Amino acid sequence: MKQIMAWMATAATLTFALPVSGGQNDPQLPALFDRLHVAKAAESRAIEARIWELWTRSGNADIDRLMSVGLQAMAAERYQVALAAFSQVVKRAPNFAEGWNKRATVYYLLNDFERSIEDIEKTLALEPRHFGALSGLGMIALALGEEARALDAFEAALEIYPHLPGAETHIRELRDKLKGKGI
């Protein structure tokens, strides 16, 4: 599962053209989220890719270079290099949500769930619509055996992105499991 998470985190962000502006404050995002919420599954993938593209680009060449270094290192499973790059991103651009999200992903891959959760919380404070961070929170909760927390996270992500890959399956399995526990 961790390899899938690492692949998803990097594949959606490595090869996009540099937009005019970016990050969680990009003016294109509200319309994209509106479309994502009502799109059919096939169309939603392209919208998701565009959202990731905007989220990943800060608009600052130095920060974007560090993001690229971190993404390439993460894809190569050089997690300490990725961690160092993303730590520089959050230090230099603390209001750039995707820096926090990518560092949270690396912490997850290193099994440092506490730090991953802290960075996810910062991501969500800056970008409450971040379905990737919510899904990551769900994955951490699953790893920790916190089924109710995982269910909440996946349901929140699905509310934003109704065709989020894997979310419905997790939700269905968690609901069945929690029913058996009397919750």
C-alpha positions, 0 to 999 in steps of 0.5 A: 500500500505504501508503494501505491501511496508513493506512486500516487503522490508523485505520478499526479505531480511530476510532469505538468507544465508550469501554470501562471499561478498555483498553490491552494489559492489559485483562482482556477480551483473553485471552478475545478472543485465544482466540476469535480463534485459533479463529474462522472468518474472518467472526467473526474481523473482529468479534473483531479490531475489539474487540481494536483497540478495547481496544488503542486506549483507554488509560483516561486521558482525556488520552491518549485525546484525543491518540490521537484527534487522532493518528488523525484526523490520520493519516486526513487524511494529516497525518502530522507532526501525527499524529507529534506527537500519538503522540510525546506519547502515548508520552512521557506513557504509555510503557507504553501499547503502542498509542501506540508502534504508532500512532507506528510506523505514522506512521514507516512512512508517512513511510518512516522504517523504522528508527524504525518498527522501533524503535517496533514492538519497543517495542510487541511488548515491551509486547504480544507478541500485537500482530498489527498490529505484526507485520504492520507489521514484515513490510511494512517487511521487504518494503520493505527487500527482507528476504524471510526477515524478512518471512516470519517476521513474517507467520507470527508474526502469522498464528499469533496471528490465523489470518485476518489479511487479506493475511498468507496471500498474503504468506506464500505469495509469500514462501515461493515466492520464498525457495524460488527462492533456495535458502532 
